[in-house]
């Protein structure tokens, strides 16, 4: 007798790959946004995030399924505190391996930028640079729109002045013929009266 043992295949091979390009953006004193990318070709139905303080005193797990989101907002963080996060993709056959550990530090209540912004290799800094570039792009767009509006207004004013000058010239040209016609009428009238008067004077004697 031969004993056959079923072999389960595809249980581990069908697990989704780990998320990549994990970054932390929109850093604040009590919150931050985590975003990541997922390699194409795999069915992803959710994600899991491991959040831990660097000193190991607190750890939190966030798990969400039936979603295609590639970002998550972390709330209730402590200000000026170092955190470490890892992200996992959830597929049809289980969870992926955890992503690379990403370190970030929350801001103080009075800060606007992270204190470790000099570290260009930190994903936190990369996310902050993207945010700064977005702000710069918005400012450039606003300036360009204002310049275009100023040019349109200047062109409109110039056209209005040209139309106004043309109207005034037309009014002057219309006034000239009436004055020219009135002068000969007075002269001809005077000549007729003088002729009539002369004729009357000649015939009376």
Secondary structure, 3 states (H helix, E strand, C coil): CCCCCCCCCCCCCCCCCCCEEEEEECCCCCCEEEEEECCCCCCEEEEEEEEEECCCCCEEEEEEECCCCCEEEECCCCCCCEEEEEEEEEECCEECCCCCCEEEECCCCCCCCCCCCCCCCCHHHHHHHHHHHHHHHHHHHHHHHHHHHHHHHHHHHHHHHHHHHHHHHHHHHHHHHHHHHHHHHHHHHHHHHHHHHHHHHHHHC
